[in-house]
Amino acid sequence: MSQAECPQKEPYVVELQPGSYWWCSCGRSKSQPFCDGSHAGTEFQPLEFKITEAKKYALCGCKQTHTPPFCDGTHKDL
């Protein structure tokens, strides 16, 4: 399996409203941390996740998290 690109070594802290979102898993999206279709032609697929509570979330920016799409601090070891 290929390694995802690392757009940044810190989380994207975003205010989200309840609903469905697509997290970029390849690291190529120009709309980080969300998918813009840049994964086309790769083995990567975006990850759909659902939010039920309006608040700030820390979404992984390094694409190496063990708890996608949420940051788990893995970027500290890169």
JOMOTA-V917744 format. One record per helix or strand of 3 or more residues. SS is the DSSP state (H for helix, E for strand). FROM is the first residue (numbers start at 1). TO is the last residue. If there is no record, write none. Layout:
# JOMOTA-V917744
ss=SS from=FROM to=TO
ss=SS from=FROM to=TO
This chain:
# JOMOTA-V917744
ss=E from=12 to=16
ss=E from=19 to=23
ss=E from=47 to=51
ss=E from=55 to=59
ss=H from=74 to=77
